[in-house]
Each structure stands twice: as C-alpha cells, then as structure tokens.
Amino acid sequence: MPKIQWPDLPPALRDHLFERLRERKISAEDLYQLKLWRETEPEAPDGLWYKDFGSFKSAGKEDTRRHFSSAANRQRASSSNM
Amino acid sequence: MRRRGDAFVAQDGWRAFHVPMLIRLLRGNLVQYGSSWCTFNSMTTGKASKKTVRRSVSLRPDIDSKVQVLARRERRSANQVIEDLIEAGLETKEAEKHRFFELANRLTVSTDKAEQHRIKEELARMTFGA
C-alpha cells in the first residue's frame, strides 16, 4: 500500500493550515498530533480518506492529501448547505 | 577511601557501607541499623535506585552493529549504550515538542509578517518534514 506523500504538499495549502493556527482556529496540540502521525509514515487507503485531529480534519485521495478542514470551515459549510 | 574490615571509611570521615549491603540497599527494601560500621540511625525503606525493566527489543542489523561499535569504543555494555541512546532520543523528542509549541505560540502573538513567514516555514518543516 502506498504511503501518504507529504513533501509535495502545495505551499498554499500549507500556508492555509498555519494561518488557521495563527488565528487560533486550530490548536497547536492538534497540529502536533498531525506531525506525530506523519512521522509514523502512514499508508494511504484506497480512494478517499480523512483523519480527524479535533480542531481540523486532514483529507485526501489515495497517496496524496489535498485538504485540511477546520471545525469553523465545516460549520460554515454545513450551514451553507442547509 | 580505605578499607576497614568489611566497611569502607571515606577520607573525609564519612563512613561508607559494607559493599554487599550497599548493593542491597540500592536495590531497596533494606531496613537495618545499629551495626558497628553503620553511622546512620535509620535507613530508607523506599526504593533507593531506579528499578529496571527487562524488555526484549529487536534491532535492525545495521543499527545493531553501530551499537556494538559504540559499546566496544566506549568500553561499555551494549545494554548501557542502548539505554543512553534511548534516553538521548527521548530528550531530543521532548526538546522538539517544546520548540514546536514555542513556535506555535510565537506565531499567534507575532505582528511582523516576515517573522510569521519564517515561523510558518519552520513549523512546516517540523510538521511535514523536509
């Protein structure tokens, strides 16, 4: 099973994640959990996947990760869907 | 330190323990006082030394040969070398964690865009690797 590829994460996506950290929309503790998880070199399941880190979720497709979604974003998305 | 019978007397006047007794004391659970060579009125009943845990760990051959080389060079047992390396690794991890949270905190309070950029870059390196 392929491992999730982290180095080729788009800079804009990285910046978005750390901007949310700066705005305290996501917590440093949760981001640290992402770091610890990345260090385990996780394998990518087939198809779409996501992992919940509390104040944000990391989601992707197979061995690439394309999206970070903070709790605030999810709330906004769900209210716009209603 | 000079030897007197089974006890050792330190040159500064402190009387040391009978060596096998000292070993047992360091292993804990020894209560004895009043011996002619013992100047303490009471001894601890607590664990005087760190208890060790026997654990079986598998090492990759290349790591194992590096450990053996280190042990030979430093004239220590492979067990001691492995223990020191684990301890050093744990301290490094703890320092890295401290650095991560320090940076995250600095990012939230910084008003300087250039500094924010630098901190984000460093956090990205720590979070996602090189």
Backbone of each chain as ProteinMPNN parsed JSONL, in Angstrom:
{"seq_chain_A": "MPKIQWPDLPPALRDHLFERLRERKISAEDLYQLKLWRETEPEAPDGLWYKDFGSFKSAGKEDTRRHFSSAANRQRASSSNM", "coords_chain_A": {"N_chain_A": [[0.845, -1.195, 0.0], [0.585, 2.246, -0.859], [2.463, 4.959, 0.642], [1.423, 7.926, 2.344], [2.075, 10.928, 0.681], [3.961, 13.59, 1.713], [5.874, 15.715, 1.254], [5.291, 17.029, -1.169], [3.22, 18.727, -0.735], [1.002, 21.318, -1.583], [2.216, 24.678, -1.435], [0.378, 26.714, -0.863], [-1.628, 25.406, 0.469], [-0.329, 24.509, 2.735], [0.309, 26.971, 3.844], [-2.21, 27.917, 4.348], [-3.015, 26.183, 6.375], [-1.253, 26.876, 8.481], [-1.925, 29.489, 8.786], [-4.452, 29.278, 9.816], [-3.72, 28.258, 12.233], [-2.368, 30.426, 13.324], [-4.473, 32.156, 13.61], [-5.72, 30.945, 15.642], [-7.702, 29.126, 15.038], [-7.301, 26.524, 14.689], [-5.791, 24.166, 16.913], [-2.533, 24.133, 18.481], [-1.868, 21.77, 19.715], [-3.39, 19.873, 18.334], [-2.264, 20.119, 15.826], [0.254, 19.24, 16.379], [-0.305, 16.588, 16.832], [-0.85, 15.799, 14.24], [1.706, 16.031, 13.159], [3.032, 14.003, 14.614], [1.635, 11.826, 13.676], [2.276, 11.912, 10.951], [4.959, 11.269, 11.142], [4.84, 8.581, 11.579], [4.723, 7.552, 9.137], [2.25, 7.03, 7.578], [0.146, 4.739, 5.778], [-1.612, 5.088, 2.71], [-5.022, 4.645, 2.334], [-7.117, 3.005, -0.144], [-8.787, 5.128, -2.441], [-10.872, 7.82, -1.248], [-10.009, 9.414, 1.817], [-9.989, 10.353, 5.293], [-8.764, 12.008, 8.253], [-9.405, 12.69, 11.566], [-8.403, 15.343, 13.571], [-9.364, 16.699, 15.667], [-9.58, 19.817, 16.095], [-9.345, 20.183, 13.427], [-9.624, 18.501, 10.237], [-7.827, 16.18, 8.279], [-7.819, 15.468, 4.932], [-7.839, 13.394, 2.019], [-6.909, 11.847, -1.15], [-6.147, 8.64, -1.912], [-2.668, 8.363, -2.176], [-2.14, 11.04, -1.949], [-2.591, 14.114, -0.239], [-5.045, 16.457, 0.028], [-6.463, 18.375, 1.34], [-7.256, 20.412, 4.142], [-9.439, 20.75, 6.738], [-10.894, 22.956, 8.884], [-12.679, 23.076, 12.031], [-14.31, 25.327, 12.1], [-14.619, 25.891, 9.405], [-16.035, 23.644, 8.608], [-18.38, 24.021, 9.98], [-19.328, 26.321, 8.743], [-19.67, 25.367, 6.173], [-21.63, 23.419, 6.561], [-23.755, 24.99, 7.413], [-24.196, 26.502, 5.136], [-25.102, 24.601, 3.455], [-27.545, 24.052, 4.366]], "CA_chain_A": [[0.0, 0.0, 0.0], [1.463, 3.436, -0.912], [2.459, 5.842, 1.802], [0.953, 9.285, 2.042], [3.183, 11.802, 0.28], [3.854, 14.878, 2.4], [6.717, 16.845, 0.82], [4.76, 17.787, -2.303], [2.007, 19.455, -0.331], [1.046, 22.663, -2.189], [2.563, 25.718, -0.459], [-0.811, 27.477, -0.466], [-2.354, 24.58, 1.436], [0.48, 24.585, 3.965], [0.154, 28.315, 4.39], [-3.587, 27.984, 4.861], [-3.043, 25.456, 7.645], [-0.558, 27.629, 9.537], [-2.682, 30.726, 9.008], [-5.525, 28.91, 10.755], [-3.068, 28.116, 13.542], [-2.098, 31.791, 13.803], [-5.771, 32.729, 14.013], [-6.216, 30.065, 16.725], [-8.873, 28.348, 14.606], [-6.915, 25.146, 15.002], [-4.9, 24.222, 18.078], [-1.166, 23.626, 18.309], [-1.865, 20.368, 20.169], [-3.906, 19.035, 17.235], [-1.271, 20.15, 14.751], [1.358, 18.379, 16.826], [-0.749, 15.213, 16.606], [-0.651, 15.565, 12.802], [3.153, 15.811, 12.984], [3.351, 12.664, 15.141], [1.034, 10.852, 12.762], [3.081, 11.935, 9.722], [6.224, 10.577, 11.423], [4.636, 7.128, 11.533], [4.664, 7.221, 7.71], [1.002, 6.278, 7.38], [-0.174, 4.267, 4.427], [-2.845, 5.688, 2.189], [-6.01, 3.651, 1.9], [-7.652, 3.243, -1.493], [-9.869, 6.107, -2.558], [-10.892, 8.99, -0.37], [-9.815, 9.131, 3.243], [-9.81, 11.535, 6.147], [-8.39, 11.727, 9.64], [-9.876, 13.772, 12.439], [-7.428, 15.752, 14.588], [-10.049, 17.513, 16.671], [-9.965, 21.134, 15.587], [-9.344, 20.131, 11.958], [-9.526, 17.171, 9.638], [-6.968, 16.075, 7.113], [-8.494, 14.58, 3.998], [-7.099, 13.232, 0.772], [-7.294, 10.752, -2.037], [-5.042, 7.696, -2.026], [-1.407, 8.746, -1.532], [-1.966, 12.496, -1.869], [-3.507, 14.737, 0.701], [-5.4, 17.669, -0.691], [-7.39, 19.277, 2.012], [-7.369, 20.499, 5.591], [-10.697, 21.416, 7.023], [-11.014, 23.278, 10.301], [-14.037, 22.939, 12.561], [-15.063, 26.526, 11.697], [-14.968, 25.702, 7.987], [-17.064, 22.62, 8.488], [-19.625, 24.604, 10.469], [-19.763, 27.241, 7.706], [-20.12, 24.552, 5.033], [-22.891, 22.759, 6.851], [-24.859, 25.963, 7.456], [-24.492, 26.937, 3.779], [-25.82, 23.522, 2.796], [-28.912, 23.962, 4.88]], "C_chain_A": [[0.887, 1.254, 0.0], [1.354, 4.285, 0.351], [1.981, 7.228, 1.383], [2.16, 10.168, 1.761], [3.009, 13.179, 0.906], [4.683, 15.997, 1.786], [6.116, 17.667, -0.312], [3.428, 18.464, -1.988], [2.063, 20.864, -0.914], [1.318, 23.731, -1.133], [1.341, 26.492, 0.046], [-1.606, 26.729, 0.607], [-1.655, 24.603, 2.796], [0.254, 25.922, 4.648], [-1.228, 28.485, 5.023], [-3.667, 27.335, 6.251], [-2.419, 26.291, 8.768], [-1.214, 28.994, 9.793], [-3.834, 30.456, 9.972], [-4.94, 28.748, 12.17], [-2.841, 29.498, 14.149], [-3.388, 32.449, 14.312], [-6.423, 31.956, 15.157], [-7.496, 29.334, 16.333], [-8.581, 26.855, 14.767], [-5.869, 25.217, 16.124], [-3.531, 23.62, 17.758], [-1.087, 22.158, 18.71], [-2.315, 19.447, 19.035], [-2.913, 18.986, 16.073], [-0.076, 19.258, 15.107], [0.98, 16.9, 16.638], [-0.598, 14.828, 15.13], [0.825, 15.258, 12.522], [3.538, 14.388, 13.442], [2.814, 11.581, 14.208], [1.846, 10.758, 11.472], [4.388, 11.158, 9.929], [6.073, 9.058, 11.429], [4.587, 6.618, 10.09], [3.411, 6.411, 7.384], [0.782, 5.872, 5.921], [-1.509, 4.86, 3.989], [-3.812, 4.59, 1.784], [-6.469, 3.954, 0.474], [-8.749, 4.294, -1.433], [-9.736, 7.258, -1.582], [-10.679, 8.564, 1.08], [-9.785, 10.444, 4.015], [-9.384, 11.087, 7.533], [-8.731, 12.951, 10.472], [-8.825, 14.076, 13.496], [-8.067, 16.655, 15.641], [-10.489, 18.843, 16.095], [-9.866, 21.212, 14.064], [-9.294, 18.686, 11.504], [-8.579, 17.236, 8.467], [-7.627, 15.068, 6.184], [-7.695, 14.477, 2.71], [-7.63, 12.091, -0.058], [-6.056, 9.902, -2.268], [-3.768, 8.252, -1.412], [-1.174, 10.251, -1.514], [-2.982, 13.059, -0.901], [-3.812, 16.124, 0.174], [-6.105, 18.712, 0.159], [-7.226, 19.24, 3.525], [-8.643, 21.262, 5.87], [-10.794, 21.681, 8.517], [-12.465, 23.143, 10.73], [-14.897, 24.111, 12.113], [-15.515, 26.405, 10.247], [-16.129, 24.734, 7.832], [-18.427, 23.174, 8.905], [-20.228, 25.512, 9.387], [-20.365, 26.444, 6.535], [-21.47, 23.928, 5.329], [-24.031, 23.762, 6.908], [-25.187, 26.472, 6.05], [-25.241, 25.859, 3.01], [-27.283, 23.47, 3.204], [-29.9, 24.84, 4.138]], "O_chain_A": [[1.841, 1.326, 0.774], [0.323, 4.326, 1.022], [2.119, 7.637, 0.23], [3.141, 10.158, 2.505], [2.014, 13.857, 0.651], [4.237, 17.144, 1.793], [6.387, 18.863, -0.419], [2.624, 18.732, -2.881], [3.075, 21.547, -0.756], [0.723, 23.702, -0.055], [1.271, 26.875, 1.214], [-2.174, 27.329, 1.52], [-2.288, 24.701, 3.847], [0.039, 25.998, 5.858], [-1.385, 29.104, 6.075], [-4.296, 27.863, 7.168], [-2.978, 26.401, 9.859], [-1.075, 29.572, 10.871], [-4.154, 31.28, 10.828], [-5.593, 29.065, 13.164], [-3.09, 29.714, 15.335], [-3.389, 33.187, 15.298], [-7.533, 32.272, 15.584], [-8.289, 28.964, 17.199], [-9.485, 26.042, 14.956], [-5.156, 26.212, 16.257], [-3.389, 22.743, 16.906], [-0.33, 21.389, 18.118], [-1.723, 18.395, 18.797], [-2.744, 17.954, 15.425], [0.517, 18.612, 14.243], [1.832, 16.069, 16.325], [-0.263, 13.689, 14.807], [1.15, 14.351, 11.755], [4.266, 13.675, 12.752], [3.459, 10.557, 13.984], [2.078, 9.664, 10.957], [4.867, 10.479, 9.021], [7.059, 8.332, 11.299], [4.43, 5.421, 9.846], [3.497, 5.256, 6.967], [1.177, 6.566, 4.984], [-2.405, 5.097, 4.8], [-3.472, 3.712, 0.992], [-6.229, 5.045, -0.043], [-9.536, 4.337, -0.488], [-8.639, 7.616, -1.151], [-11.115, 7.493, 1.502], [-9.578, 11.512, 3.439], [-9.609, 9.946, 7.936], [-8.392, 14.083, 10.127], [-8.399, 13.185, 14.231], [-7.364, 17.302, 16.417], [-11.63, 18.99, 15.657], [-10.266, 22.216, 13.475], [-8.971, 17.778, 12.27], [-8.533, 18.232, 7.746], [-7.954, 13.954, 6.592], [-6.953, 15.396, 2.363], [-8.636, 11.461, 0.264], [-5.039, 10.39, -2.761], [-3.77, 8.59, -0.228], [-0.104, 10.697, -1.1], [-4.091, 12.542, -0.766], [-2.889, 16.891, -0.099], [-6.314, 19.837, -0.296], [-7.076, 18.171, 4.117], [-8.883, 22.317, 5.283], [-10.779, 20.751, 9.323], [-13.369, 23.102, 9.895], [-16.07, 23.933, 11.784], [-16.64, 26.765, 9.901], [-17.06, 24.953, 7.057], [-19.461, 22.87, 8.31], [-21.433, 25.496, 9.136], [-21.411, 26.797, 5.99], [-22.352, 23.902, 4.471], [-25.151, 23.448, 6.506], [-26.332, 26.838, 5.786], [-25.933, 26.151, 2.035], [-28.134, 22.929, 2.498], [-31.085, 24.856, 4.473]]}, "seq_chain_B": "MRRRGDAFVAQDGWRAFHVPMLIRLLRGNLVQYGSSWCTFNSMTTGKASKKTVRRSVSLRPDIDSKVQVLARRERRSANQVIEDLIEAGLETKEAEKHRFFELANRLTVSTDKAEQHRIKEELARMTFGA", "coords_chain_B": {"N_chain_B": [[39.562, 6.657, 50.102], [39.683, 4.107, 52.494], [40.013, 0.649, 53.322], [38.349, -0.999, 55.962], [38.011, -3.827, 57.54], [34.979, -5.134, 56.666], [33.844, -2.821, 55.998], [33.929, 0.442, 54.47], [35.802, 3.363, 54.897], [35.474, 6.649, 54.305], [37.799, 9.197, 53.313], [37.168, 11.735, 54.196], [35.979, 11.351, 56.57], [33.406, 10.413, 56.575], [31.576, 7.511, 57.02], [31.376, 4.735, 55.05], [29.284, 2.212, 53.49], [29.154, -1.31, 54.016], [29.962, -3.201, 51.277], [28.373, -5.306, 49.888], [26.061, -4.913, 51.338], [25.463, -2.297, 50.704], [24.86, -2.581, 48.046], [22.539, -4.099, 48.262], [21.008, -2.255, 49.599], [20.789, -0.214, 47.73], [19.255, -1.525, 45.943], [16.956, -1.455, 47.241], [14.364, -1.837, 49.809], [15.661, -2.527, 52.235], [16.031, -2.743, 55.648], [17.92, -1.917, 58.189], [19.763, -1.126, 60.997], [22.182, 0.226, 63.294], [24.404, -1.343, 63.237], [27.892, -1.841, 63.833], [29.427, -0.629, 61.98], [27.804, 1.088, 60.747], [26.733, 4.312, 60.429], [24.361, 5.556, 60.19], [21.217, 6.325, 61.639], [18.807, 5.532, 60.807], [17.397, 3.911, 57.999], [16.368, 4.218, 54.644], [13.252, 2.918, 53.561], [12.245, 2.993, 51.155], [12.454, 2.777, 47.546], [15.691, 2.949, 46.654], [17.019, 3.103, 44.329], [16.641, 3.371, 40.724], [14.276, 1.217, 39.389], [14.767, -1.418, 37.15], [13.53, -2.539, 34.004], [13.083, -5.513, 32.354], [13.316, -5.984, 28.947], [12.536, -7.046, 25.72], [13.956, -6.228, 22.709], [13.945, -5.832, 19.238], [16.475, -5.226, 16.89], [17.457, -3.599, 13.871], [19.924, -5.06, 11.701], [21.968, -3.222, 10.857], [21.732, -1.123, 12.689], [22.243, -2.496, 15.008], [24.942, -3.261, 14.636], [26.149, -0.774, 14.762], [25.64, -0.083, 17.379], [27.129, -2.035, 18.679], [29.708, -1.304, 17.888], [29.921, 1.215, 19.095], [29.706, 0.441, 21.776], [31.998, -1.123, 22.118], [33.974, 0.792, 21.6], [33.539, 2.62, 23.657], [33.912, 1.058, 25.795], [31.752, -0.144, 27.156], [28.707, -1.827, 28.085], [26.491, -3.21, 25.605], [23.895, -2.928, 26.362], [23.942, -0.697, 28.095], [24.69, 1.273, 26.286], [22.519, 1.258, 24.521], [20.505, 2.044, 26.288], [21.361, 4.65, 26.958], [21.187, 5.836, 24.443], [18.456, 5.689, 23.937], [17.526, 7.311, 25.986], [18.686, 9.751, 25.258], [17.368, 10.125, 22.845], [14.723, 10.401, 23.704], [14.935, 12.756, 25.171], [15.594, 14.51, 23.119], [13.271, 14.381, 21.588], [11.482, 15.516, 23.37], [12.526, 18.087, 23.591], [12.14, 18.936, 21.003], [9.38, 18.934, 20.853], [8.816, 20.922, 22.686], [9.942, 23.091, 21.349], [8.282, 23.179, 19.107], [5.77, 23.94, 20.206], [6.498, 26.356, 21.282], [7.11, 27.817, 18.994], [4.583, 27.789, 17.75], [3.162, 29.296, 19.568], [4.529, 31.717, 19.393], [3.884, 32.391, 16.798], [1.181, 33.002, 16.989], [1.209, 35.348, 18.438], [2.796, 37.084, 17.072], [3.217, 40.078, 15.163], [4.608, 40.808, 13.038], [5.015, 40.397, 9.672], [7.125, 39.198, 8.247], [8.401, 37.711, 10.193], [6.328, 36.004, 10.861], [6.177, 34.547, 8.507], [8.654, 33.224, 8.519], [8.36, 31.649, 10.815], [6.201, 30.04, 10.072], [7.368, 28.606, 7.996], [9.288, 27.134, 9.381], [7.687, 25.652, 11.1], [6.308, 24.193, 9.206], [8.357, 22.624, 8.171], [8.911, 21.099, 10.433], [6.471, 19.821, 10.812], [5.782, 18.526, 8.379], [8.121, 17.474, 7.45], [11.238, 17.571, 5.549]], "CA_chain_B": [[38.774, 5.711, 50.879], [40.481, 2.934, 52.841], [39.151, -0.442, 53.733], [38.465, -1.464, 57.337], [37.131, -4.989, 57.629], [34.022, -5.177, 55.57], [33.311, -1.488, 55.724], [34.854, 1.399, 53.89], [35.739, 4.654, 55.56], [35.923, 7.698, 53.387], [38.85, 10.009, 53.9], [36.624, 12.924, 54.839], [35.384, 10.978, 57.848], [32.126, 9.735, 56.399], [31.74, 6.07, 56.957], [30.581, 4.165, 53.955], [28.622, 0.957, 53.809], [29.621, -2.616, 53.586], [29.603, -3.142, 49.864], [27.176, -6.083, 49.517], [24.915, -4.271, 51.983], [25.164, -1.107, 49.899], [24.193, -3.039, 46.821], [21.172, -4.476, 48.606], [20.305, -1.017, 49.947], [20.474, 0.473, 46.484], [18.151, -2.244, 45.29], [15.76, -1.109, 48.011], [13.75, -2.78, 50.741], [16.533, -2.974, 53.312], [15.889, -1.986, 56.89], [18.85, -2.399, 59.208], [20.583, -0.052, 61.528], [22.814, -0.093, 64.566], [25.636, -2.098, 63.058], [29.041, -1.06, 64.29], [30.007, 0.139, 60.88], [26.776, 1.914, 60.121], [26.564, 5.535, 61.204], [23.001, 6.086, 60.024], [20.271, 5.84, 62.632], [17.697, 4.867, 60.111], [17.603, 3.789, 56.554], [15.147, 4.334, 53.861], [12.592, 1.677, 53.151], [11.795, 3.193, 49.773], [13.373, 2.322, 46.514], [16.797, 3.894, 46.591], [17.517, 3.218, 42.962], [15.616, 3.166, 39.709], [14.06, -0.185, 39.038], [14.908, -1.632, 35.706], [12.545, -3.44, 33.408], [13.679, -6.32, 31.302], [12.486, -5.832, 27.756], [13.17, -7.594, 24.527], [13.812, -5.306, 21.584], [14.626, -6.285, 18.022], [17.158, -4.143, 16.183], [17.92, -3.89, 12.508], [21.35, -5.415, 11.776], [22.872, -2.066, 10.741], [21.683, -0.399, 13.973], [22.904, -3.346, 15.996], [26.407, -3.193, 14.503], [26.581, 0.545, 15.247], [25.604, -0.16, 18.846], [28.284, -2.857, 19.099], [30.919, -0.495, 17.688], [29.913, 2.223, 20.171], [29.956, -0.231, 23.053], [33.422, -1.505, 22.16], [34.779, 2.01, 21.655], [33.379, 3.267, 24.964], [34.115, 0.005, 26.81], [30.533, -0.299, 27.939], [27.874, -2.905, 27.552], [25.525, -2.78, 24.579], [22.686, -2.52, 27.09], [24.136, 0.688, 28.552], [24.696, 2.144, 25.105], [21.13, 1.359, 24.04], [19.746, 2.837, 27.267], [21.753, 6.057, 26.779], [20.659, 6.325, 23.168], [17.009, 5.884, 24.102], [17.358, 8.484, 26.842], [19.014, 10.925, 24.442], [16.282, 10.267, 21.867], [13.546, 10.921, 24.402], [15.199, 14.171, 25.484], [15.513, 15.241, 21.851], [11.84, 14.465, 21.246], [10.855, 16.459, 24.297], [13.003, 19.419, 23.215], [11.493, 19.255, 19.718], [7.985, 19.241, 21.171], [8.854, 22.23, 23.34], [10.225, 24.052, 20.282], [7.082, 23.253, 18.273], [4.747, 24.736, 20.889], [7.031, 27.708, 21.429], [6.923, 28.455, 17.684], [3.145, 27.986, 17.543], [2.767, 30.412, 20.422], [5.111, 32.944, 18.817], [3.133, 32.706, 15.585], [-0.117, 33.601, 17.334], [1.366, 36.697, 19.013], [3.623, 37.933, 16.21], [2.52, 41.006, 14.25], [5.549, 41.038, 11.95], [4.723, 39.453, 8.578], [8.333, 38.435, 7.902], [8.61, 36.725, 11.256], [5.269, 34.995, 10.702], [6.557, 33.69, 7.379], [9.757, 32.369, 8.984], [7.833, 30.654, 11.767], [5.389, 29.081, 9.31], [8.287, 27.727, 7.266], [9.91, 26.191, 10.323], [6.637, 24.726, 11.553], [6.02, 23.289, 8.083], [9.455, 21.637, 8.14], [8.753, 20.178, 11.558], [5.227, 19.052, 10.687], [5.723, 17.688, 7.171], [9.445, 17.009, 7.056], [11.946, 18.448, 4.596]], "C_chain_B": [[39.671, 4.514, 51.221], [39.556, 1.87, 53.426], [39.391, -0.774, 55.2], [37.478, -2.609, 57.499], [36.237, -5.038, 56.412], [33.495, -3.796, 55.212], [34.378, -0.612, 55.088], [34.705, 2.721, 54.635], [36.294, 5.692, 54.603], [36.917, 8.596, 54.097], [38.322, 11.26, 54.593], [35.88, 12.582, 56.128], [34.031, 10.288, 57.726], [32.357, 8.24, 56.292], [30.823, 5.507, 55.869], [30.051, 2.794, 54.362], [29.437, -0.245, 53.361], [29.116, -2.811, 52.155], [28.399, -4.02, 49.487], [25.906, -5.484, 50.116], [24.475, -3.054, 51.172], [24.401, -1.498, 48.638], [22.742, -3.389, 47.123], [20.348, -3.239, 48.942], [19.875, -0.281, 48.678], [19.351, -0.227, 45.738], [16.845, -2.042, 46.068], [15.38, -2.169, 49.02], [14.663, -3.267, 51.86], [16.297, -2.103, 54.539], [16.84, -2.599, 57.908], [19.636, -1.21, 59.714], [21.213, -0.509, 62.842], [24.07, -0.927, 64.423], [26.818, -1.21, 63.413], [29.598, -0.17, 63.193], [29.022, 1.102, 60.245], [26.509, 3.14, 60.975], [25.164, 6.12, 61.063], [22.1, 5.506, 61.108], [19.082, 5.153, 61.992], [18.001, 4.826, 58.63], [16.269, 3.87, 55.855], [14.555, 2.959, 53.577], [12.108, 1.789, 51.708], [12.811, 2.67, 48.795], [14.478, 3.362, 46.365], [17.327, 4.041, 45.176], [16.371, 3.001, 41.988], [15.497, 1.687, 39.417], [14.232, -0.343, 37.542], [13.861, -2.638, 35.244], [13.251, -4.223, 32.319], [12.755, -6.308, 30.091], [13.237, -6.385, 26.547], [12.898, -6.667, 23.338], [14.565, -5.868, 20.391], [15.247, -5.085, 17.318], [17.479, -4.579, 14.766], [19.412, -4.186, 12.576], [22.288, -4.209, 11.706], [22.893, -1.246, 12.034], [22.46, -1.193, 15.023], [24.424, -3.258, 15.873], [26.931, -1.836, 14.963], [26.617, 0.564, 16.78], [26.827, -0.935, 19.35], [29.581, -2.059, 18.987], [31.034, 0.547, 18.806], [30.291, 1.595, 21.506], [31.422, -0.606, 23.191], [34.291, -0.274, 22.358], [34.731, 2.642, 23.047], [33.578, 2.301, 26.122], [32.918, -0.095, 27.752], [29.713, -1.418, 27.33], [26.916, -2.34, 26.498], [24.241, -2.303, 25.244], [22.775, -1.055, 27.534], [24.082, 1.663, 27.386], [23.272, 2.349, 24.599], [20.312, 2.232, 24.979], [20.055, 4.332, 27.106], [21.175, 6.639, 25.5], [19.157, 6.583, 23.258], [16.751, 7.146, 24.923], [17.612, 9.771, 26.045], [17.9, 11.194, 23.429], [15.031, 10.862, 22.502], [13.724, 12.398, 24.737], [15.087, 15.031, 24.23], [14.059, 15.442, 21.442], [11.15, 15.519, 22.098], [11.243, 17.891, 23.938], [12.319, 19.878, 21.926], [10.029, 19.647, 19.942], [7.897, 20.642, 21.787], [9.038, 23.329, 22.296], [8.977, 24.271, 19.414], [6.042, 24.162, 18.925], [5.204, 26.174, 21.101], [6.822, 28.487, 20.118], [5.451, 28.762, 17.429], [2.664, 29.178, 18.362], [3.285, 31.742, 19.869], [4.337, 33.378, 17.581], [1.82, 33.429, 15.917], [0.037, 35.023, 17.878], [2.14, 37.649, 18.091], [2.766, 38.833, 15.306], [3.379, 41.313, 13.026], [5.377, 39.964, 10.873], [5.928, 38.572, 8.238], [8.589, 37.35, 8.936], [7.567, 35.607, 11.15], [5.639, 33.998, 9.608], [7.656, 32.699, 7.801], [9.241, 31.261, 9.899], [7.009, 29.598, 11.032], [6.268, 28.091, 8.559], [8.888, 26.674, 8.198], [8.89, 25.168, 10.83], [6.305, 23.719, 10.454], [7.092, 22.208, 7.982], [9.274, 20.611, 9.243], [7.548, 19.265, 11.357], [5.284, 18.059, 9.525], [7.069, 17.145, 6.723], [10.03, 17.925, 6.003], [11.235, 18.482, 3.268]], "O_chain_B": [[40.341, 3.97, 50.343], [38.479, 2.161, 53.946], [40.542, -0.822, 55.635], [36.268, -2.398, 57.585], [36.701, -4.988, 55.273], [32.777, -3.636, 54.225], [35.573, -0.899, 55.165], [33.592, 3.135, 54.961], [37.439, 5.609, 54.158], [36.887, 8.739, 55.319], [38.978, 11.787, 55.492], [35.22, 13.444, 56.709], [33.566, 9.652, 58.672], [33.231, 7.779, 55.557], [29.63, 5.806, 55.823], [30.345, 2.295, 55.448], [30.276, -0.177, 52.463], [27.935, -2.593, 51.883], [27.483, -3.53, 48.827], [24.832, -5.528, 49.516], [23.284, -2.813, 50.98], [23.443, -0.842, 48.229], [21.833, -3.04, 46.37], [19.161, -3.164, 48.627], [18.75, 0.206, 48.574], [18.593, 0.399, 44.996], [15.769, -2.416, 45.602], [15.978, -3.243, 49.086], [14.434, -4.356, 52.387], [16.36, -0.876, 54.465], [16.583, -3.685, 58.429], [20.114, -0.389, 58.933], [20.807, -1.519, 63.419], [24.741, -1.192, 65.421], [26.748, 0.015, 63.307], [30.162, 0.893, 63.45], [29.363, 1.841, 59.321], [26.098, 3.013, 62.128], [24.824, 7.082, 61.751], [22.212, 4.33, 61.452], [18.443, 4.291, 62.596], [18.776, 5.626, 58.106], [15.208, 3.619, 56.427], [15.272, 1.978, 53.382], [11.63, 0.82, 51.117], [13.88, 2.186, 49.167], [14.224, 4.509, 45.995], [18.017, 5.013, 44.868], [15.296, 2.524, 42.351], [16.496, 0.994, 39.223], [13.863, 0.543, 36.77], [13.383, -3.47, 36.016], [13.933, -3.653, 31.469], [11.562, -6.589, 30.202], [14.444, -6.19, 26.406], [11.747, -6.37, 23.016], [15.699, -6.329, 20.527], [14.604, -4.046, 17.17], [17.735, -5.751, 14.494], [20.107, -3.624, 13.423], [23.294, -4.17, 12.414], [23.94, -0.735, 12.431], [23.223, -0.637, 15.813], [25.123, -3.187, 16.883], [28.037, -1.75, 15.497], [27.511, 1.153, 17.387], [27.471, -0.539, 20.321], [30.441, -2.123, 19.866], [32.103, 0.735, 19.387], [31.09, 2.144, 22.265], [32.019, -0.43, 24.253], [35.219, -0.277, 23.167], [35.739, 3.134, 23.554], [33.431, 2.673, 27.286], [33.063, -0.125, 28.974], [29.98, -1.89, 26.225], [26.581, -1.156, 26.507], [23.579, -1.388, 24.753], [21.83, -0.281, 27.376], [23.501, 2.743, 27.49], [22.868, 3.469, 24.288], [19.52, 3.061, 24.531], [19.153, 5.169, 27.115], [20.729, 7.786, 25.472], [18.653, 7.57, 22.723], [15.873, 7.945, 24.597], [16.86, 10.74, 26.143], [17.535, 12.345, 23.184], [14.365, 11.715, 21.915], [12.793, 13.192, 24.606], [14.553, 16.14, 24.271], [13.664, 16.524, 21.008], [10.342, 16.307, 21.607], [10.409, 18.796, 23.971], [11.965, 21.048, 21.777], [9.512, 20.566, 19.306], [7.018, 21.433, 21.448], [8.376, 24.365, 22.348], [8.659, 25.399, 19.038], [5.495, 25.052, 18.273], [4.39, 27.098, 21.099], [6.414, 29.649, 20.127], [5.104, 29.844, 16.956], [1.851, 29.974, 17.892], [2.581, 32.751, 19.875], [4.152, 34.57, 17.338], [1.409, 34.349, 15.209], [-0.897, 35.821, 17.793], [2.142, 38.863, 18.3], [1.743, 38.411, 14.766], [2.938, 41.991, 12.098], [5.568, 38.775, 11.13], [5.79, 37.376, 7.979], [8.947, 36.221, 8.6], [7.878, 34.429, 11.323], [5.448, 32.79, 9.748], [7.598, 31.511, 7.486], [9.629, 30.099, 9.777], [7.106, 28.408, 11.331], [5.965, 26.9, 8.488], [8.984, 25.495, 7.857], [9.191, 23.983, 10.968], [6.052, 22.545, 10.728], [6.793, 21.038, 7.742], [9.455, 19.412, 9.031], [7.595, 18.08, 11.69], [4.888, 16.902, 9.664], [7.149, 16.432, 5.722], [9.419, 18.919, 5.609], [11.681, 19.164, 2.345]]}, "name": "protein", "num_of_chains": 2, "seq": "MPKIQWPDLPPALRDHLFERLRERKISAEDLYQLKLWRETEPEAPDGLWYKDFGSFKSAGKEDTRRHFSSAANRQRASSSNMMRRRGDAFVAQDGWRAFHVPMLIRLLRGNLVQYGSSWCTFNSMTTGKASKKTVRRSVSLRPDIDSKVQVLARRERRSANQVIEDLIEAGLETKEAEKHRFFELANRLTVSTDKAEQHRIKEELARMTFGA"}
